[in-house]
Amino acid sequence: EVQLVESGGGLVQAGGSLRLSCAASGFTFDDYAIGWFRQAPGKEREGVSAISSSDNSTIYADSVKGRFTISSDNAKNTVYLQMNSLKPEDTAVYYCAVNRYGFRDYDLAIYEYDYWGQGTQVTVSS
C-alpha cells in the first residue's frame, strides 16, 4: 500500500522558514516523481515543486522560485521542502504526492499524481 506522510508544518511569521518532510513507503515504481502541492481556503490545489527519482531533476512554481528548495534522501525514502522567506500568501495545506508516470520538467502535472498524503498546515502570519 502506497503511503505518504507529511510533517513539519506549523505557524511562522512572515520572512521565516519551515522544512516540510514527506515520508514515502509501499511502492516500487521504477521512475517516478514526488511533488509538493498546496491548497489555500477557497482556492484550487496548485503545484509547488517536484523532484525526479532517477536524477533529482527539479521543477518549481514561479511563485516559489528562489525561496523554496526540494530535495530527497533516498536512504530514508523522504523528500523535503525547505521553505524560506515565507509570505502570508504561502499559507495553505501542503500535500505531497507520487507521480508514477515519471517526472515532467515542463509542468507540475498535478493531474498525473494519484497517490496523496493527508497534508500538513502551513500558516504564515504577517
N, CA, C and O atoms as CSV, one atom per row, in Angstrom:
chain,resi,resn,atom,element,x,y,z
A,1,GLU,N,N,0.847,-1.192,0.000
A,1,GLU,CA,C,0.000,0.000,0.000
A,1,GLU,C,C,0.886,1.247,0.000
A,1,GLU,O,O,1.781,1.394,0.832
A,2,VAL,N,N,0.618,2.122,-0.936
A,2,VAL,CA,C,1.378,3.368,-1.011
A,2,VAL,C,C,0.985,4.284,0.155
A,2,VAL,O,O,-0.196,4.530,0.399
A,3,GLN,N,N,1.983,4.770,0.853
A,3,GLN,CA,C,1.729,5.709,1.954
A,3,GLN,C,C,2.653,6.901,1.832
A,3,GLN,O,O,3.849,6.756,1.577
A,4,LEU,N,N,2.090,8.070,2.015
A,4,LEU,CA,C,2.843,9.309,2.034
A,4,LEU,C,C,2.430,10.061,3.292
A,4,LEU,O,O,1.245,10.304,3.520
A,5,VAL,N,N,3.406,10.424,4.097
A,5,VAL,CA,C,3.112,11.093,5.354
A,5,VAL,C,C,3.893,12.398,5.415
A,5,VAL,O,O,5.124,12.399,5.430
A,6,GLU,N,N,3.166,13.500,5.451
A,6,GLU,CA,C,3.793,14.810,5.545
A,6,GLU,C,C,3.952,15.226,7.004
A,6,GLU,O,O,3.167,14.832,7.867
A,7,SER,N,N,4.968,16.018,7.258
A,7,SER,CA,C,5.170,16.597,8.581
A,7,SER,C,C,5.963,17.880,8.441
A,7,SER,O,O,6.525,18.167,7.384
A,8,GLY,N,N,6.002,18.650,9.522
A,8,GLY,CA,C,6.824,19.855,9.532
A,8,GLY,C,C,6.070,21.160,9.391
A,8,GLY,O,O,6.665,22.234,9.469
A,9,GLY,N,N,4.771,21.078,9.184
A,9,GLY,CA,C,4.006,22.309,9.073
A,9,GLY,C,C,3.900,23.023,10.411
A,9,GLY,O,O,4.290,22.489,11.449
A,10,GLY,N,N,3.365,24.240,10.370
A,10,GLY,CA,C,3.205,24.995,11.606
A,10,GLY,C,C,2.910,26.448,11.327
A,10,GLY,O,O,2.591,26.843,10.205
A,11,LEU,N,N,3.026,27.240,12.392
A,11,LEU,CA,C,2.793,28.680,12.314
A,11,LEU,C,C,4.127,29.401,12.347
A,11,LEU,O,O,4.963,29.132,13.210
A,12,VAL,N,N,4.328,30.313,11.414
A,12,VAL,CA,C,5.584,31.047,11.336
A,12,VAL,C,C,5.292,32.475,10.909
A,12,VAL,O,O,4.312,32.735,10.211
A,13,GLN,N,N,6.133,33.385,11.323
A,13,GLN,CA,C,5.974,34.779,10.911
A,13,GLN,C,C,6.503,34.972,9.496
A,13,GLN,O,O,7.354,34.216,9.027
A,14,ALA,N,N,5.995,35.977,8.839
A,14,ALA,CA,C,6.486,36.322,7.508
A,14,ALA,C,C,7.993,36.526,7.550
A,14,ALA,O,O,8.525,37.146,8.470
A,15,GLY,N,N,8.667,35.998,6.547
A,15,GLY,CA,C,10.117,36.049,6.498
A,15,GLY,C,C,10.797,34.853,7.115
A,15,GLY,O,O,12.003,34.665,6.961
A,16,GLY,N,N,10.025,34.044,7.816
A,16,GLY,CA,C,10.584,32.871,8.473
A,16,GLY,C,C,10.728,31.680,7.552
A,16,GLY,O,O,10.498,31.769,6.345
A,17,SER,N,N,11.117,30.550,8.153
A,17,SER,CA,C,11.381,29.330,7.390
A,17,SER,C,C,10.715,28.126,8.034
A,17,SER,O,O,10.490,28.089,9.243
A,18,LEU,N,N,10.409,27.155,7.208
A,18,LEU,CA,C,9.934,25.854,7.662
A,18,LEU,C,C,10.498,24.803,6.720
A,18,LEU,O,O,10.792,25.087,5.559
A,19,ARG,N,N,10.647,23.583,7.232
A,19,ARG,CA,C,11.025,22.464,6.377
A,19,ARG,C,C,9.976,21.378,6.495
A,19,ARG,O,O,9.736,20.836,7.574
A,20,LEU,N,N,9.365,21.074,5.381
A,20,LEU,CA,C,8.389,20.004,5.330
A,20,LEU,C,C,9.070,18.699,4.936
A,20,LEU,O,O,10.036,18.695,4.173
A,21,SER,N,N,8.556,17.595,5.464
A,21,SER,CA,C,9.055,16.269,5.114
A,21,SER,C,C,7.919,15.431,4.567
A,21,SER,O,O,6.770,15.557,4.991
A,22,CYS,N,N,8.259,14.573,3.620
A,22,CYS,CA,C,7.307,13.625,3.053
A,22,CYS,C,C,7.945,12.250,3.092
A,22,CYS,O,O,8.847,11.958,2.308
A,23,ALA,N,N,7.480,11.402,4.002
A,23,ALA,CA,C,7.995,10.045,4.115
A,23,ALA,C,C,7.154,9.121,3.248
A,23,ALA,O,O,5.943,9.005,3.434
A,24,ALA,N,N,7.814,8.465,2.298
A,24,ALA,CA,C,7.110,7.638,1.321
A,24,ALA,C,C,7.413,6.162,1.553
A,24,ALA,O,O,8.533,5.794,1.906
A,25,SER,N,N,6.406,5.326,1.350
A,25,SER,CA,C,6.607,3.886,1.501
A,25,SER,C,C,5.568,3.130,0.696
A,25,SER,O,O,4.557,3.688,0.269
A,26,GLY,N,N,5.842,1.830,0.497
A,26,GLY,CA,C,4.837,0.952,-0.093
A,26,GLY,C,C,4.774,0.927,-1.599
A,26,GLY,O,O,3.800,0.426,-2.159
A,27,PHE,N,N,5.800,1.459,-2.288
A,27,PHE,CA,C,5.778,1.373,-3.745
A,27,PHE,C,C,7.180,1.151,-4.277
A,27,PHE,O,O,8.180,1.478,-3.639
A,28,THR,N,N,7.212,0.571,-5.494
A,28,THR,CA,C,8.489,0.263,-6.140
A,28,THR,C,C,8.455,0.689,-7.601
A,28,THR,O,O,8.924,-0.044,-8.471
A,29,PHE,N,N,7.910,1.854,-7.874
A,29,PHE,CA,C,7.909,2.365,-9.234
A,29,PHE,C,C,9.337,2.607,-9.697
A,29,PHE,O,O,10.181,3.051,-8.919
A,30,ASP,N,N,9.605,2.318,-10.958
A,30,ASP,CA,C,10.972,2.436,-11.465
A,30,ASP,C,C,11.413,3.884,-11.606
A,30,ASP,O,O,12.538,4.233,-11.249
A,31,ASP,N,N,10.556,4.698,-12.111
A,31,ASP,CA,C,10.908,6.080,-12.418
A,31,ASP,C,C,9.693,6.923,-12.071
A,31,ASP,O,O,8.667,6.850,-12.747
A,32,TYR,N,N,9.805,7.695,-11.056
A,32,TYR,CA,C,8.634,8.430,-10.595
A,32,TYR,C,C,9.049,9.822,-10.126
A,32,TYR,O,O,10.234,10.150,-10.070
A,33,ALA,N,N,8.086,10.599,-9.805
A,33,ALA,CA,C,8.324,11.930,-9.255
A,33,ALA,C,C,7.548,12.083,-7.947
A,33,ALA,O,O,6.457,11.537,-7.779
A,34,ILE,N,N,8.131,12.821,-7.052
A,34,ILE,CA,C,7.431,13.234,-5.838
A,34,ILE,C,C,7.194,14.731,-5.953
A,34,ILE,O,O,8.112,15.499,-6.243
A,35,GLY,N,N,5.979,15.124,-5.726
A,35,GLY,CA,C,5.651,16.546,-5.843
A,35,GLY,C,C,5.072,17.103,-4.565
A,35,GLY,O,O,4.513,16.376,-3.744
A,36,TRP,N,N,5.215,18.398,-4.413
A,36,TRP,CA,C,4.563,19.136,-3.328
A,36,TRP,C,C,3.501,20.037,-3.951
A,36,TRP,O,O,3.737,20.705,-4.958
A,37,PHE,N,N,2.345,20.036,-3.333
A,37,PHE,CA,C,1.226,20.841,-3.785
A,37,PHE,C,C,0.635,21.556,-2.576
A,37,PHE,O,O,0.896,21.173,-1.435
A,38,ARG,N,N,-0.148,22.577,-2.821
A,38,ARG,CA,C,-0.775,23.280,-1.709
A,38,ARG,C,C,-2.165,23.736,-2.098
A,38,ARG,O,O,-2.479,23.940,-3.271
A,39,GLN,N,N,-2.985,23.889,-1.076
A,39,GLN,CA,C,-4.346,24.354,-1.290
A,39,GLN,C,C,-4.724,25.310,-0.180
A,39,GLN,O,O,-4.771,24.946,0.995
A,40,ALA,N,N,-4.993,26.539,-0.579
A,40,ALA,CA,C,-5.448,27.564,0.354
A,40,ALA,C,C,-6.979,27.548,0.388
A,40,ALA,O,O,-7.615,27.092,-0.562
A,41,PRO,N,N,-7.563,28.039,1.469
A,41,PRO,CA,C,-9.027,28.050,1.568
A,41,PRO,C,C,-9.678,28.772,0.389
A,41,PRO,O,O,-9.305,29.896,0.051
A,42,GLY,N,N,-10.645,28.116,-0.221
A,42,GLY,CA,C,-11.368,28.728,-1.330
A,42,GLY,C,C,-10.632,28.734,-2.650
A,42,GLY,O,O,-11.109,29.310,-3.628
A,43,LYS,N,N,-9.463,28.093,-2.689
A,43,LYS,CA,C,-8.680,28.081,-3.926
A,43,LYS,C,C,-8.436,26.651,-4.388
A,43,LYS,O,O,-8.560,25.704,-3.611
A,44,GLU,N,N,-8.091,26.511,-5.647
A,44,GLU,CA,C,-7.770,25.202,-6.184
A,44,GLU,C,C,-6.384,24.763,-5.716
A,44,GLU,O,O,-5.516,25.575,-5.399
A,45,ARG,N,N,-6.220,23.451,-5.688
A,45,ARG,CA,C,-4.892,22.915,-5.352
A,45,ARG,C,C,-3.925,23.273,-6.473
A,45,ARG,O,O,-4.260,23.171,-7.653
A,46,GLU,N,N,-2.724,23.692,-6.092
A,46,GLU,CA,C,-1.734,24.095,-7.088
A,46,GLU,C,C,-0.391,23.425,-6.835
A,46,GLU,O,O,-0.066,23.061,-5.705
A,47,GLY,N,N,0.368,23.271,-7.882
A,47,GLY,CA,C,1.687,22.680,-7.766
A,47,GLY,C,C,2.693,23.658,-7.201
A,47,GLY,O,O,2.654,24.852,-7.500
A,48,VAL,N,N,3.587,23.148,-6.388
A,48,VAL,CA,C,4.654,23.948,-5.782
A,48,VAL,C,C,6.015,23.540,-6.330
A,48,VAL,O,O,6.789,24.380,-6.789
A,49,SER,N,N,6.298,22.242,-6.277
A,49,SER,CA,C,7.601,21.756,-6.711
A,49,SER,C,C,7.536,20.255,-6.887
A,49,SER,O,O,6.647,19.594,-6.350
A,50,ALA,N,N,8.485,19.718,-7.642
A,50,ALA,CA,C,8.568,18.269,-7.815
A,50,ALA,C,C,10.016,17.882,-8.060
A,50,ALA,O,O,10.833,18.692,-8.497
A,51,ILE,N,N,10.314,16.603,-7.763
A,51,ILE,CA,C,11.664,16.101,-7.940
A,51,ILE,C,C,11.613,14.716,-8.562
A,51,ILE,O,O,10.729,13.913,-8.263
A,52,SER,N,N,12.575,14.452,-9.429
A,52,SER,CA,C,12.648,13.165,-10.115
A,52,SER,C,C,13.369,12.132,-9.254
A,52,SER,O,O,14.365,12.446,-8.603
A,53,SER,N,N,12.864,10.902,-9.251
A,53,SER,CA,C,13.527,9.837,-8.503
A,53,SER,C,C,14.791,9.356,-9.195
A,53,SER,O,O,15.679,8.803,-8.546
A,54,SER,N,N,14.884,9.561,-10.511
A,54,SER,CA,C,16.002,8.978,-11.261
A,54,SER,C,C,17.246,9.856,-11.254
A,54,SER,O,O,18.364,9.351,-11.145
A,55,ASP,N,N,17.057,11.177,-11.369
A,55,ASP,CA,C,18.246,12.039,-11.457
A,55,ASP,C,C,18.138,13.301,-10.606
A,55,ASP,O,O,18.964,14.205,-10.726
A,56,ASN,N,N,17.118,13.364,-9.747
A,56,ASN,CA,C,16.918,14.514,-8.849
A,56,ASN,C,C,16.693,15.823,-9.589
A,56,ASN,O,O,16.928,16.896,-9.034
A,57,SER,N,N,16.239,15.749,-10.837
A,57,SER,CA,C,15.812,16.980,-11.504
A,57,SER,C,C,14.656,17.589,-10.735
A,57,SER,O,O,13.881,16.886,-10.085
A,58,THR,N,N,14.553,18.895,-10.818
A,58,THR,CA,C,13.519,19.585,-10.050
A,58,THR,C,C,12.771,20.597,-10.907
A,58,THR,O,O,13.247,21.028,-11.958
A,59,ILE,N,N,11.619,20.953,-10.439
A,59,ILE,CA,C,10.818,21.993,-11.078
A,59,ILE,C,C,10.101,22.761,-9.975
A,59,ILE,O,O,9.717,22.185,-8.957
A,60,TYR,N,N,9.923,24.056,-10.180
A,60,TYR,CA,C,9.282,24.898,-9.181
A,60,TYR,C,C,8.215,25.773,-9.841
A,60,TYR,O,O,8.333,26.163,-11.003
A,61,ALA,N,N,7.196,26.062,-9.081
A,61,ALA,CA,C,6.244,27.077,-9.498
A,61,ALA,C,C,6.932,28.442,-9.443
A,61,ALA,O,O,7.803,28.666,-8.603
A,62,ASP,N,N,6.542,29.346,-10.332
A,62,ASP,CA,C,7.170,30.663,-10.365
A,62,ASP,C,C,7.039,31.391,-9.022
A,62,ASP,O,O,7.924,32.151,-8.628
A,63,SER,N,N,5.947,31.153,-8.343
A,63,SER,CA,C,5.678,31.869,-7.090
A,63,SER,C,C,6.637,31.490,-5.960
A,63,SER,O,O,6.726,32.210,-4.966
A,64,VAL,N,N,7.348,30.380,-6.094
A,64,VAL,CA,C,8.239,29.942,-5.007
A,64,VAL,C,C,9.703,29.862,-5.422
A,64,VAL,O,O,10.568,29.578,-4.593
A,65,LYS,N,N,9.986,30.107,-6.690
A,65,LYS,CA,C,11.368,30.029,-7.160
A,65,LYS,C,C,12.257,30.985,-6.375
A,65,LYS,O,O,11.906,32.142,-6.141
A,66,GLY,N,N,13.413,30.472,-5.976
A,66,GLY,CA,C,14.355,31.277,-5.215
A,66,GLY,C,C,14.088,31.293,-3.722
A,66,GLY,O,O,14.919,31.767,-2.948
A,67,ARG,N,N,12.935,30.777,-3.307
A,67,ARG,CA,C,12.595,30.735,-1.875
A,67,ARG,C,C,12.474,29.306,-1.348
A,67,ARG,O,O,12.848,29.027,-0.209
A,68,PHE,N,N,11.960,28.417,-2.165
A,68,PHE,CA,C,11.753,27.029,-1.752
A,68,PHE,C,C,12.782,26.136,-2.445
A,68,PHE,O,O,13.198,26.394,-3.574
A,69,THR,N,N,13.177,25.085,-1.737
A,69,THR,CA,C,14.093,24.104,-2.303
A,69,THR,C,C,13.590,22.704,-1.986
A,69,THR,O,O,13.325,22.376,-0.830
A,70,ILE,N,N,13.459,21.884,-3.018
A,70,ILE,CA,C,13.053,20.496,-2.837
A,70,ILE,C,C,14.292,19.610,-2.900
A,70,ILE,O,O,15.206,19.860,-3.686
A,71,SER,N,N,14.315,18.578,-2.069
A,71,SER,CA,C,15.445,17.652,-2.063
A,71,SER,C,C,14.940,16.285,-1.612
A,71,SER,O,O,13.834,16.150,-1.088
A,72,SER,N,N,15.778,15.283,-1.828
A,72,SER,CA,C,15.373,13.937,-1.427
A,72,SER,C,C,16.514,13.214,-0.746
A,72,SER,O,O,17.685,13.439,-1.052
A,73,ASP,N,N,16.161,12.354,0.171
A,73,ASP,CA,C,17.109,11.455,0.838
A,73,ASP,C,C,16.627,10.049,0.513
A,73,ASP,O,O,15.715,9.530,1.156
A,74,ASN,N,N,17.247,9.441,-0.490
A,74,ASN,CA,C,16.767,8.146,-0.951
A,74,ASN,C,C,16.919,7.058,0.120
A,74,ASN,O,O,16.117,6.126,0.180
A,75,ALA,N,N,17.938,7.180,0.950
A,75,ALA,CA,C,18.141,6.183,2.006
A,75,ALA,C,C,16.983,6.187,3.000
A,75,ALA,O,O,16.649,5.158,3.587
A,76,LYS,N,N,16.378,7.356,3.177
A,76,LYS,CA,C,15.261,7.480,4.120
A,76,LYS,C,C,13.914,7.496,3.413
A,76,LYS,O,O,12.872,7.591,4.061
A,77,ASN,N,N,13.930,7.403,2.080
A,77,ASN,CA,C,12.683,7.487,1.309
A,77,ASN,C,C,11.879,8.719,1.701
A,77,ASN,O,O,10.664,8.657,1.887
A,78,THR,N,N,12.572,9.816,1.821
A,78,THR,CA,C,11.947,11.057,2.284
A,78,THR,C,C,12.301,12.203,1.337
A,78,THR,O,O,13.441,12.337,0.891
A,79,VAL,N,N,11.315,13.006,1.049
A,79,VAL,CA,C,11.502,14.212,0.250
A,79,VAL,C,C,11.220,15.415,1.139
A,79,VAL,O,O,10.282,15.410,1.935
A,80,TYR,N,N,12.037,16.428,0.992
A,80,TYR,CA,C,11.920,17.623,1.829
A,80,TYR,C,C,11.554,18.836,0.985
A,80,TYR,O,O,11.854,18.904,-0.207
A,81,LEU,N,N,10.911,19.770,1.624
A,81,LEU,CA,C,10.660,21.065,1.007
A,81,LEU,C,C,11.109,22.131,2.004
A,81,LEU,O,O,10.433,22.405,2.996
A,82,GLN,N,N,12.249,22.716,1.717
A,82,GLN,CA,C,12.756,23.809,2.548
A,82,GLN,C,C,12.117,25.103,2.059
A,82,GLN,O,O,12.260,25.474,0.894
A,83,MET,N,N,11.419,25.778,2.947
A,83,MET,CA,C,10.697,26.988,2.585
A,83,MET,C,C,11.285,28.161,3.358
A,83,MET,O,O,11.202,28.213,4.585
A,84,ASN,N,N,11.876,29.094,2.635
A,84,ASN,CA,C,12.472,30.282,3.235
A,84,ASN,C,C,11.716,31.527,2.779
A,84,ASN,O,O,10.941,31.489,1.823
A,85,SER,N,N,11.955,32.615,3.475
A,85,SER,CA,C,11.320,33.896,3.135
A,85,SER,C,C,9.821,33.728,2.938
A,85,SER,O,O,9.257,34.196,1.949
A,86,LEU,N,N,9.190,33.066,3.874
A,86,LEU,CA,C,7.768,32.764,3.740
A,86,LEU,C,C,6.926,34.032,3.758
A,86,LEU,O,O,7.248,35.012,4.430
A,87,LYS,N,N,5.843,33.982,3.001
A,87,LYS,CA,C,4.922,35.105,2.872
A,87,LYS,C,C,3.527,34.660,3.326
A,87,LYS,O,O,3.219,33.469,3.297
A,88,PRO,N,N,2.698,35.594,3.738
A,88,PRO,CA,C,1.329,35.214,4.131
A,88,PRO,C,C,0.590,34.448,3.029
A,88,PRO,O,O,-0.234,33.583,3.324
A,89,GLU,N,N,0.876,34.756,1.783
A,89,GLU,CA,C,0.206,34.062,0.679
A,89,GLU,C,C,0.682,32.624,0.499
A,89,GLU,O,O,0.126,31.896,-0.323
A,90,ASP,N,N,1.687,32.203,1.242
A,90,ASP,CA,C,2.108,30.800,1.242
A,90,ASP,C,C,1.240,29.962,2.174
A,90,ASP,O,O,1.359,28.737,2.197
A,91,THR,N,N,0.385,30.603,2.931
A,91,THR,CA,C,-0.488,29.878,3.852
A,91,THR,C,C,-1.400,28.927,3.088
A,91,THR,O,O,-2.112,29.329,2.168
A,92,ALA,N,N,-1.364,27.657,3.486
A,92,ALA,CA,C,-2.139,26.621,2.798
A,92,ALA,C,C,-1.912,25.289,3.494
A,92,ALA,O,O,-1.055,25.164,4.369
A,93,VAL,N,N,-2.693,24.303,3.090
A,93,VAL,CA,C,-2.381,22.930,3.437
A,93,VAL,C,C,-1.453,22.401,2.346
A,93,VAL,O,O,-1.757,22.502,1.157
A,94,TYR,N,N,-0.338,21.847,2.755
A,94,TYR,CA,C,0.660,21.345,1.811
A,94,TYR,C,C,0.568,19.816,1.769
A,94,TYR,O,O,0.526,19.141,2.797
A,95,TYR,N,N,0.538,19.306,0.547
A,95,TYR,CA,C,0.438,17.874,0.313
A,95,TYR,C,C,1.631,17.397,-0.504
A,95,TYR,O,O,2.143,18.120,-1.359
A,96,CYS,N,N,2.068,16.171,-0.231
A,96,CYS,CA,C,2.999,15.546,-1.156
A,96,CYS,C,C,2.257,14.408,-1.878
A,96,CYS,O,O,1.272,13.863,-1.380
A,97,ALA,N,N,2.762,14.082,-3.049
A,97,ALA,CA,C,2.095,13.095,-3.889
A,97,ALA,C,C,3.112,12.424,-4.798
A,97,ALA,O,O,4.205,12.942,-5.027
A,98,VAL,N,N,2.728,11.254,-5.313
A,98,VAL,CA,C,3.585,10.485,-6.209
A,98,VAL,C,C,3.003,10.471,-7.618
A,98,VAL,O,O,1.815,10.220,-7.819
A,99,ASN,N,N,3.874,10.748,-8.587
A,99,ASN,CA,C,3.514,10.590,-9.996
A,99,ASN,C,C,4.254,9.352,-10.509
A,99,ASN,O,O,5.448,9.422,-10.801
A,100,ARG,N,N,3.565,8.240,-10.617
A,100,ARG,CA,C,4.205,7.004,-11.036
A,100,ARG,C,C,4.546,6.988,-12.519
A,100,ARG,O,O,5.215,6.064,-12.983
A,101,TYR,N,N,4.101,7.992,-13.275
A,101,TYR,CA,C,4.402,8.057,-14.694
A,101,TYR,C,C,5.729,8.761,-14.971
A,101,TYR,O,O,6.207,8.768,-16.105
A,102,GLY,N,N,6.315,9.347,-13.940
A,102,GLY,CA,C,7.618,9.966,-14.113
A,102,GLY,C,C,7.610,11.462,-13.906
A,102,GLY,O,O,6.570,12.069,-13.650
A,103,PHE,N,N,8.778,12.039,-14.019
A,103,PHE,CA,C,8.978,13.459,-13.796
A,103,PHE,C,C,8.744,14.229,-15.086
A,103,PHE,O,O,9.138,13.794,-16.168
A,104,ARG,N,N,8.103,15.372,-14.953
A,104,ARG,CA,C,7.888,16.256,-16.100
A,104,ARG,C,C,8.641,17.544,-15.822
A,104,ARG,O,O,8.384,18.210,-14.819
A,105,ASP,N,N,9.560,17.900,-16.691
A,105,ASP,CA,C,10.360,19.102,-16.434
A,105,ASP,C,C,9.713,20.364,-16.972
A,105,ASP,O,O,10.275,21.451,-16.843
A,106,TYR,N,N,8.529,20.232,-17.576
A,106,TYR,CA,C,7.868,21.388,-18.179
A,106,TYR,C,C,6.592,21.775,-17.457
A,106,TYR,O,O,6.013,22.825,-17.733
A,107,ASP,N,N,6.151,20.931,-16.532
A,107,ASP,CA,C,4.832,21.136,-15.935
A,107,ASP,C,C,4.751,20.338,-14.630
A,107,ASP,O,O,5.240,19.211,-14.548
A,108,LEU,N,N,4.137,20.927,-13.633
A,108,LEU,CA,C,3.969,20.185,-12.380
A,108,LEU,C,C,2.908,19.100,-12.485
A,108,LEU,O,O,2.796,18.259,-11.592
A,109,ALA,N,N,2.128,19.105,-13.559
A,109,ALA,CA,C,1.293,17.968,-13.960
A,109,ALA,C,C,0.485,17.370,-12.818
A,109,ALA,O,O,0.523,16.159,-12.596
A,110,ILE,N,N,-0.234,18.195,-12.106
A,110,ILE,CA,C,-0.993,17.708,-10.954
A,110,ILE,C,C,-1.932,16.568,-11.324
A,110,ILE,O,O,-2.222,15.704,-10.496
A,111,TYR,N,N,-2.406,16.564,-12.563
A,111,TYR,CA,C,-3.381,15.565,-12.999
A,111,TYR,C,C,-2.787,14.153,-13.055
A,111,TYR,O,O,-3.539,13.182,-13.130
A,112,GLU,N,N,-1.474,14.018,-13.021
A,112,GLU,CA,C,-0.839,12.709,-13.107
A,112,GLU,C,C,-0.518,12.120,-11.732
A,112,GLU,O,O,-0.102,10.965,-11.636
A,113,TYR,N,N,-0.704,12.886,-10.694
A,113,TYR,CA,C,-0.396,12.409,-9.347
A,113,TYR,C,C,-1.618,11.707,-8.773
A,113,TYR,O,O,-2.685,12.306,-8.637
A,114,ASP,N,N,-1.453,10.441,-8.442
A,114,ASP,CA,C,-2.625,9.698,-7.987
A,114,ASP,C,C,-2.478,9.074,-6.602
A,114,ASP,O,O,-3.370,8.357,-6.151
A,115,TYR,N,N,-1.378,9.335,-5.933
A,115,TYR,CA,C,-1.242,8.918,-4.540
A,115,TYR,C,C,-0.869,10.159,-3.737
A,115,TYR,O,O,0.095,10.857,-4.051
A,116,TRP,N,N,-1.650,10.416,-2.700
A,116,TRP,CA,C,-1.515,11.659,-1.946
A,116,TRP,C,C,-1.401,11.405,-0.452
A,116,TRP,O,O,-1.947,10.438,0.079
A,117,GLY,N,N,-0.675,12.299,0.212
A,117,GLY,CA,C,-0.645,12.273,1.666
A,117,GLY,C,C,-1.836,13.028,2.234
A,117,GLY,O,O,-2.698,13.505,1.496
A,118,GLN,N,N,-1.869,13.127,3.565
A,118,GLN,CA,C,-3.021,13.725,4.221
A,118,GLN,C,C,-2.894,15.240,4.368
A,118,GLN,O,O,-3.870,15.923,4.681
A,119,GLY,N,N,-1.710,15.752,4.145
A,119,GLY,CA,C,-1.492,17.189,4.188
A,119,GLY,C,C,-0.985,17.685,5.534
A,119,GLY,O,O,-1.208,17.058,6.570
A,120,THR,N,N,-0.305,18.814,5.497
A,120,THR,CA,C,0.167,19.479,6.709
A,120,THR,C,C,-0.074,20.979,6.544
A,120,THR,O,O,0.193,21.553,5.488
A,121,GLN,N,N,-0.579,21.597,7.602
A,121,GLN,CA,C,-0.958,23.007,7.540
A,121,GLN,C,C,0.266,23.901,7.719
A,121,GLN,O,O,1.069,23.702,8.630
A,122,VAL,N,N,0.390,24.870,6.848
A,122,VAL,CA,C,1.401,25.917,6.982
A,122,VAL,C,C,0.665,27.250,7.065
A,122,VAL,O,O,-0.119,27.600,6.182
A,123,THR,N,N,0.929,27.978,8.129
A,123,THR,CA,C,0.302,29.284,8.323
A,123,THR,C,C,1.388,30.329,8.518
A,123,THR,O,O,2.231,30.206,9.406
A,124,VAL,N,N,1.361,31.354,7.683
A,124,VAL,CA,C,2.344,32.427,7.750
A,124,VAL,C,C,1.626,33.702,8.171
A,124,VAL,O,O,0.741,34.195,7.472
A,125,SER,N,N,2.020,34.219,9.313
A,125,SER,CA,C,1.385,35.436,9.823
A,125,SER,C,C,2.145,36.671,9.357
A,125,SER,O,O,3.362,36.644,9.176
A,126,SER,N,N,1.403,37.745,9.170
A,126,SER,CA,C,2.030,38.989,8.679
A,126,SER,C,C,2.505,39.859,9.824
A,126,SER,O,O,3.052,40.937,9.593
